[in-house]
């Protein structure tokens, strides 16, 4: 009996351990299909200001699951002035859960963004990639 236990112990030590593999779901445009509470902060050149000035914003960012994105209302603090802005456009999502979107209409048309999706679409982190802007954003699913 002792010999069997020693053999079993030796096998357990010598055999390579198996690790559990966790499958990750690939992302797609459908991963983002909801409204997100979003905040921005940083410096920017919106409305062609030079040099970049302090910018902060809060609002609702909506993804439709089919590649369309919009800000229905975004409260923007731009160099101390407060305004409500809108914008809509399109987005793409890569299988590795990175992506981008650009706004093509509304008062903030022309802004472009890169993003990364986490938690199966529960949160989105990103930056504005439009020239002259140094802003990041965080969006959480409502």
C-alpha positions as CSV (number, residue, x, y, z in Angstrom):
1,X,0.0,0.0,0.0
2,X,2.8,2.4,0.9
3,X,4.5,1.6,-2.5
4,X,1.3,2.5,-4.4
5,X,1.0,5.8,-2.5
6,X,4.6,6.6,-3.3
7,X,4.1,5.9,-7.0
8,X,0.9,8.0,-7.1
9,X,2.8,10.9,-5.3
10,X,5.7,10.6,-7.7
11,X,3.3,10.7,-10.7
12,X,1.6,13.7,-9.3
13,X,4.9,15.6,-8.9
14,X,6.4,14.5,-12.2
15,X,3.4,14.9,-14.5
16,X,3.0,18.4,-15.9
17,X,0.2,20.3,-14.2
18,X,-2.8,21.2,-16.3
19,X,-4.0,24.7,-16.1
20,X,-7.5,25.8,-16.6
21,X,-8.0,27.8,-19.8
22,X,-10.5,30.6,-19.8
23,X,-12.0,31.3,-23.1
24,X,-12.5,35.0,-23.9
25,X,-15.3,36.0,-26.0
26,X,-14.2,38.0,-29.1
27,X,-15.6,41.5,-29.3
28,X,-17.6,42.9,-32.2
29,X,-19.8,45.9,-32.9
30,X,-22.6,44.1,-31.1
31,X,-20.6,44.1,-27.9
32,X,-21.5,47.7,-27.5
33,X,-25.3,48.0,-27.5
34,X,-26.4,50.3,-24.8
35,X,-26.2,53.7,-23.2
36,X,-23.0,54.6,-21.3
37,X,-22.4,57.3,-18.7
38,X,-19.2,59.0,-19.9
39,X,-16.7,61.4,-18.5
40,X,-13.8,63.2,-20.3
41,X,-10.9,65.3,-19.0
42,X,-7.8,66.8,-20.4
43,X,-6.8,69.5,-22.8
44,X,-8.2,70.2,-26.2
45,X,-8.5,72.6,-29.2
46,X,-12.2,72.2,-29.8
47,X,-13.5,75.2,-31.8
48,X,-10.0,75.8,-33.1
49,X,-8.6,77.3,-29.9
50,X,-4.8,77.6,-29.8
51,X,-3.2,76.6,-27.6
52,X,-5.0,73.7,-26.0
53,X,-7.2,74.6,-23.1
54,X,-8.7,72.6,-20.1
55,X,-11.6,70.4,-21.2
56,X,-14.0,68.3,-19.1
57,X,-17.3,66.7,-20.0
58,X,-20.0,64.4,-18.8
59,X,-22.9,62.9,-20.6
60,X,-24.5,59.9,-22.2
61,X,-22.8,58.0,-25.1
62,X,-25.0,55.6,-27.0
63,X,-23.8,52.6,-29.1
64,X,-26.5,50.8,-31.1
65,X,-24.7,47.4,-31.6
66,X,-24.6,48.0,-35.4
67,X,-21.8,50.6,-35.7
68,X,-23.7,53.8,-34.9
69,X,-22.7,56.0,-32.0
70,X,-24.1,59.3,-30.6
71,X,-24.0,61.8,-27.8
72,X,-27.5,62.9,-27.2
73,X,-26.4,65.6,-24.8
74,X,-22.9,66.2,-23.5
75,X,-22.2,68.9,-20.9
76,X,-18.9,70.4,-21.9
77,X,-16.7,72.6,-19.8
78,X,-14.3,74.2,-22.3
79,X,-11.8,76.6,-20.8
80,X,-14.4,77.6,-18.2
81,X,-17.3,78.0,-20.6
82,X,-20.2,75.5,-20.2
83,X,-22.2,74.3,-23.2
84,X,-24.3,71.3,-24.2
85,X,-23.0,69.5,-27.3
86,X,-24.3,66.7,-29.6
87,X,-22.6,64.4,-32.0
88,X,-23.2,61.2,-34.0
89,X,-21.1,59.0,-36.2
90,X,-19.9,55.5,-36.5
91,X,-17.7,53.0,-34.6
92,X,-15.8,49.8,-35.3
93,X,-14.8,47.1,-32.8
94,X,-11.9,44.7,-33.4
95,X,-12.0,41.1,-32.2
96,X,-9.4,41.9,-29.5
97,X,-11.9,44.4,-28.0
98,X,-10.1,47.5,-29.2
99,X,-11.8,49.9,-31.6
100,X,-12.4,53.5,-32.7
101,X,-15.2,55.9,-33.4
102,X,-15.6,59.2,-35.2
103,X,-18.3,61.9,-35.0
104,X,-19.5,63.1,-38.4
105,X,-22.4,65.3,-37.4
106,X,-23.5,67.6,-34.6
107,X,-21.8,70.4,-32.8
108,X,-18.7,68.2,-31.9
109,X,-18.4,66.6,-35.4
110,X,-14.8,65.9,-36.4
111,X,-13.7,64.3,-33.2
112,X,-12.1,60.9,-33.4
113,X,-11.5,58.4,-30.6
114,X,-9.6,55.1,-29.9
115,X,-11.1,52.8,-27.3
116,X,-10.7,49.5,-25.5
117,X,-13.7,47.5,-24.2
118,X,-13.6,45.6,-20.9
119,X,-15.9,43.3,-19.0
120,X,-17.8,42.1,-22.0
121,X,-19.0,45.7,-22.8
122,X,-19.6,46.9,-19.3
123,X,-16.9,49.6,-19.6
124,X,-15.0,51.5,-22.3
125,X,-11.8,53.4,-21.8
126,X,-10.4,55.6,-24.5
127,X,-8.6,58.7,-25.7
128,X,-9.5,61.4,-28.2
129,X,-7.2,61.1,-31.2
130,X,-8.1,64.3,-33.0
131,X,-5.0,66.6,-33.4
132,X,-4.5,69.1,-30.6
133,X,-6.3,67.0,-28.0
134,X,-5.0,65.2,-25.0
135,X,-8.1,63.9,-23.4
136,X,-9.1,60.5,-22.0
137,X,-12.6,59.1,-21.3
138,X,-14.2,56.5,-19.2
139,X,-17.7,55.1,-20.1
140,X,-19.7,52.8,-18.0
141,X,-22.8,50.9,-19.1
142,X,-26.0,52.2,-17.6
